[in-house]
């Protein structure tokens, strides 16, 4: 079985639009898992030191929150960029001439936006799973039950709740506009669209 750290590393290496630093720091979270005192040690050290040792266990939760907020900021930024790209395509597609350089450029830009959406979907899944696995490991090592807390936190995080359907609709509209621009309707001598009229009768050969 491939360790999830290797999965995250591969995702970072293969990402085109996402800097490696924007991914959840899975390895860093794992380090915090083992840095926190065990339940028995925390109880003993808390009695001796007046609570300072117990706070060391809170570092995991604190870092996890930081990582989730980072992922949410990245997703919001990427969605904003993609929306801007597709909105521009929808504005300009109708102005482009068939077989023109501009139409080819807009087509490439739209295909690029499609690739960005796919990568963003993968990013969300990678980060969500990294949070879940790190918390599961923390619970196992520290004998806690943060799993239910994490479920509630993920439900509030924009990166887990992002709705990509509007982007996909815009993408579809963009490709439709480009197809229409590359194959404009035929017109008569006066510039009016020529409508196809079905024959009133026909013979099968």
N, C-alpha and C positions, 0 to 999 in steps of 0.2 A: 504494500500500500504506500502511495506517495504521501510524504508528510505535507501538511497544508502550507507550511512555510515555503516549500518548493513551488507549490501552485501559485502563491502570491508573487514569488520571485519571477516566475515565468510570465505572469500577467504584466508585471512591471517592465520586463524586457521586451515583450511583444507590443506594448501599448504605443500608439503613434501620437495620440492627442493628449495623453495624460502623463505628466511628469511623475517619475517614481515616488517623489516626496509626497504626492497627493494621496497615495494609497494608505490604508490603515497600516500602522506600524505593528504588524503581527509579532515580529520577533521581539520588539520592545515591550509589548504587553506580556509576552511569555516570561521575559526577564523579571517583570514586576510580580508575576505569579509566585516565583520562587524567592523573591526578595522579601515578600510579606512574611511575618512570623506565623507559625502554625497556631491553631486555636489554643492549644495548651500553653505554648510559649508566650503568646500574647496575653493570656490571662495572668500568668505568673509575673511577666515583666510589667504589666499594667499595675499590679499590686505594689511592685517595688518602685517603679519610676513615676507613678501617678498618672499614667495614661499616655505618655509619649510614645511608647512602643506600639501601642494599639493603633496609633495614627499612621504608622508606617503601612499598615494594611490598606489604608484609604488611598494610598498612592495609586494602586491599580485602578480603582474606580475613577479617580481624578484623571488619570491618563486616558482611560477608556472614553471618558466624556470629551476630552480634548480631541481625540482621534475621530470620534463620531461627528463633532462639530466641524472638523476640518473636511471630512467627507461631504457633509451637507453644503458647506460653502463652495466646494469644488463643483458639485452637481448643479447648484443654482447658477454658478458662473457659466458652465458649459451649456446648460439649457438656454440661457440668455444669448450666448453666442450663436448657437444653432438656429434659434428663432430669427435672429437678425439676418443670418445668411439666407434662410429660406424666404423670408419676407422680401428680401432684395430680388431673389430669383423670380418670385411671383410678380413683382413690379416690372422687371425688365424683360421677362420672357416674351411678352406680347409685342415688344418693340423690335425684337431681333429678327433679322431676315433669314429665310431658309438657307441652309448650308453656309452660313456666315461664320466668321471667326468668333463673334460675340455669342452666337448660339452654341457653338462648341465649348466656349469657356463656361457658359452658364450650365451646360450639361455636366461638365467636369466638376464644377462647384457643387452641384446637386448630388452627384455621386459621392463626393467627399463628405457632404453633410449626412448622407445615408450611413457611411462608414463611421462617422462620429457618433451617431445614435446607437449603432450596434456596440461600439466600444463602451459607450456610457452605460448601456444595459449590463454589460459584463462587469464593469467597474462596480456598479451597485451590488451585484450579487457577490463579487469577491469580498467587498468590504463588509457586507452584512454577515457573511459566513465567517470572516475573520473575527468579528466581534463575538459571535456566538461561540466559536471554538475556544477563543481565549478565555471567555467567561466560564465555559464548561470545565476547562483545565483548572481555573482558579478554584471553582467549587470543589473539584476532586482533590486538589492538593491542600487547600485550606479548610476543607470540610464546612463550607458555607453553602448558601442557597441563593446566589445572585442571579440565577437563571431567570426567575420570574421578574426580578427587577429589570433585567436587560430587555425582556420582551416588552415591558411597558415603555422603556426608554427608546427602543427602536421604533415603536409605534408613533413616537413624537418627533422622530428625526426626519427632516426633509429628504435626506438622501434615500431613505427607505420608502417614503411616501410620494416620491416624485411621480407625476403622471406623464408618461411619454406619449400617450395617445394623440394629444394635439400636435406633437412634433411629427408623428407618423402621418397624420392627416395633411399637414402642411407639405410634407415630403411627397405624398401622393399627388397633391394639387400641383406641386412644382413640376413633377415629371409629366403630368397631363398637359400643363401649359407649354412645356418644351415640345411635346409631341405635336400639339396643335400648331406651334410656330414652325416646326420642320415640315409639316404637311398642311399648309393653309388650304381652305376650300377653293375650288375652282370658281372663277367668275366669268361673266359674259363681257362683251365689249364695253358695256357701261359700268362694269365693276360690281355688278350684282351677283350674289352667290348662285351658282347653277345647282338646282335641286334635282336629284335623281327621281325620275318618274317611272314607276313600275309599268311594264307592258300590260295592256288590257287582256291579251291572250298570247299564248305561245304553243309551240309544238315540240314534243319530245323527239329527239332523234333516235 
